[in-house]
């Protein structure tokens, strides 16, 4: 089975907690703080692999998580970083935010690596909070939580040339003749149910990659006959071989229908350079029909050739013509700047928050920055609690809660933390 779509859930690792510790030695009565930092959480990284040709791996496992950072320890020792999660995907995979549809990365080159989710940073140990006024701080940070996201993966094969046409036009036979690909071939409709790639070698060690796109039918642009699943693989190609079945009832009508479906799905597909090729020229009926078809294709402004994929007649000249068209075609354009690969992390200055009364004396404060600070606070230590209160005041949350009507003794939820409001 060929899988070119998948939906998975990924989570980067949590940072390790910073340590609250003090130097303890036999002849040192009041040793200073020596709590180490927590290690960073592991990243979620996608790697473009040339050894994969479908997204089948992601059909069996939907949830992936990077390693957590190790907590800091005594003697200023920093915890080890969490293991990065490296996920291999085929070249040609587009990674989107499943909720918004935004493109996060496009794996177009072998070995390309993209950090999709960065791990949480490790919490600072109490060695960082000592100062002239407080030389023995009982303050440290817990590790920053990792991020999680549902991703939609979509595979679009990367080929120089796409072979399109109706079912049974001979696309798979042609690919098997000109390359080492061995697609399934049979004398019945929809023999090919998945795209196949083949590398064609020409003189001078020049190569080009051909993709055999399963047969398109009327209504393919609307999804009929798995049309969308097939059409997406044509988008990355630079030149099309439009293969006509010489034994079809009306090859010209088939040609017009396929072009219409290409234009309806994506207007840029119909504008790609297209070599129209009449197949099965070795048959007398097709040979007699060839002049009429050549005349009509020429009127439409497309180059035209005749071949027999079975006997090989005309195949080599056709390949050289395709290579010439490929060399003259515009180079593949990179994604626009707004689609550059990104690392999904909240911005450090993201201080927006909302306050909601959930009924009676229960309140909820929501916001990326304050929820992250709350998750990294040791509430069991008074010094850490006082520091958190200072953060609330600095961010304007204390004043906003007071204005909203919070009272002493009310319950305030911030992320997963449940706090009692005091004076």
FIKEVEX-732565 format. One record per residue (C-alpha): residue in one letter; x negated, y negated, z negated. Coordinates in steps of 0.25 Angstrom, whole numbers, plus 5000, padded with zeros to 4 digits. Each point is the difference from the previous one (the first is absolute). Example, Ala and Ser with C-alpha at 12.3 -4.5 7.8 and 13.67 -1.06 7.14 Angstrom:
A495150184969/S499449865002/
END
This chain:
X500050005000/X499549865004/X500249894989/X499849865004/X500849934988/X499950024985/X500449934987/X499150014988/X499849944986/X498649954996/X499549954987/X498649944997/X499450044986/X500149924987/X498849934995/X499450064987/X500349934987/X498949914993/X499550044987/X500149934986/X498850054993/X498949944991/X498650044998/X499850094989/X498650044995/X499450044987/X499249874997/X501049915008/X501149954990/X500749915010/X499850055014/X500649925011/X501050055011/X499550115009/X501350045007/X499850045014/X500849975013/X501050105006/X499650055014/X500849955012/X501150095006/X499850075013/X500549945013/X500950065011/X499250005013/X500550055014/X498950055009/X500250025015/X499650155003/X499850055015/X500350144995/X501549984997/X501049985011/X501349994992/X500649964986/X500350144996/X499249994987/X500949904995/X501250085002/X499650104989/X499649904989/X500749874999/X499349944987/X498649964999/X499249944988/X498649954998/X499250034988/X500149914987/X498849934994/X499450054988/X500149924987/X498849924995/X499350064988/X499149954988/X498649945002/X500549925012/X500150125009/X500949985012/X501050115004/X499850075013/X500849955012/X501250085005/X499950095012/X500449935013/X501150075008/X499650025014/X501150045010/X499750045014/X500949965011/X499950025015/X499549895008/X501149925005/X500849994987/X500749884996/X500249984985/X501249914996/X500749964987/X501250095000/X500949904993/X499749885008/X499450065013/X498849915000/X498850065007/X498950024990/X498950075009/X499850065013/X499050115001/X499549985015/X498550054998/X499450134996/X499449984986/X500849874997/X500349994985/X501149914994/X500249974985/X501550004999/X500149994985/X498949964991/X499950064986/X500249934987/X498849934994/X499550054987/X500349934987/X499049924993/X499450054987/X499949914988/X498649965003/X500649905010/X500849934989/X498949964990/X499749854998/X499549914990/X501349994992/X500450155001/X498750095000/X500850134997/X501249995009/X501150115000/X500449975014/X499850085012/X500850035013/X500750125005/X499750055014/X500849935011/X501150095005/X499950055015/X500949965011/X501050105006/X500749995014/X500850085010/X499350015013/X500650035014/X499050065009/X500250005015/X499150075010/X499849945014/X499050085008/X498849925006/X499850035014/X499549935012/X501150055010/X501450054997/X500650105010/X501549985000/X501250065008/X501250084999/X500050144994/X499350105009/X499349905009/X498750074997/X499449914990/X499450124991/X499550075012/X499349885005/X499449984986/X499550145000/X499449995014/X499249874997/X499550034986/X499850114990/X501349984993/X500950125000/X501549954998/X501150105000/X500650015015/X501350065004/X501049995011/X501149954992/X500449864994/X499349944988/X498950105000/X499149904994/X500649954986/X498749924996/X499049915006/X498750075005/X498749935001/X498950045010/X498649945003/X499749995015/X498549995005/X499649935012/X498749985007/X498949934993/X500550054986/X501249915000/X501250044993/X501449964997/X501150064991/X501450045006/X501250024992/X501150095005/X501349944995/X501250094999/X501149995011/X500849874999/X501550005003/X501149905002/X500349934987/X498650034994/X499949854996/X501250024991/X499450134994/X500750105009/X499150135001/X499149954989/X499749885009/X499449914989/X499150114995/X499450025014/X500049855005/X499249954988/X498850085005/X500049925013/X499849874993/X498550014998/X499750045014/X499449905010/X500450075013/X501250105004/X500050115010/X501550015004/X500150145004/X501250035010/X500550145001/X500050025015/X501150114999/X501049924992/X501349965006/X499649855001/X498649974996/X500249855003/X501250004991/X499250074989/X498949905001/X500949884999/X500750064988/X498750024992/X499549865003/X501349954995/X499950084987/X498649954998/X500449855002/X501250024990/X499150064989/X498949905002/X499949905012/X498550014999/X500050155004/X500749975013/X498949895003/X498850104998/X499250035012/X500750125006/X499550105011/X501250085006/X499650145003/X500950105008/X499750144995/X500250135007/X499649955014/X499650145003/X501450045003/X500549975014/X501349934995/X499249914992/X499049975011/X501249965009/X500649904990/X498649944996/X500049885011/X501449954995/X499650004985/X498649945004/X500849885007/X500949984989/X498949994989/X499249915009/X501249915001/X500049994985/X498649964999/X499450134994/X498850085005/X500450145004/X499350135002/X500550155003/X499450124993/X500250154997/X499750024985/X500150155003/X499050015012/X499249884996/X500249925013/X499849854998/X499850024985/X498549955000/X500349875009/X501149974991/X499150014988/X499049905006/X501249915003/X500550004986/X498649974995/X499949885009/X501349954995/X499550034986/X498849925001/X500849885006/X501150014989/X499949904988/X499250064988/X500950044989/X500449884991/X499750014985/X501149974990/X500449864997/X499349944989/X501250014991/X499950155002/X498650014995/X499850114990/X500249954986/X499850054985/X501350004993/X499749934986/X500849884993/X499249875001/X499349964988/X500749874999/X501450065002/X500749944988/X501450005004/X501050064990/X501550014998/X500850014987/X501350084999/X500950024989/X500450155000/X501149984989/X500149954986/X498649984994/X499250085011/X499249925010/X499150055012/X498849925005/X499650055014/X498849955008/X498750075006/X499049924992/X500750014986/X500450155002/X498550035003/X499549924988/X501050074991/X499650145005/X498549964997/X500349954985/X499750084988/X501349964992/X499650084988/X498949904996/X500349864995/X498949935008/X500550065013/X501449964997/X499649864997/X499349995013/X501250055007/X500849894994/X499049905005/X500250065014/X501549984999/X499949864996/X499049975011/X500850065010/X501349924996/X500750124996/X500249974985/X500649865004/X500950075010/X500550104990/X500349904990/X500749915010/X500950135004/X500450024986/X499150114994/X500150014985/X499150064989/X500250155000/X500550015014/X499450115008/X499249965012/X499650115011/X498749975008/X499750115010/X500050134991/X499749924988/X501249974990/X499749884990/X500749944989/X500049855001/X499449924988/X499849864996/
END
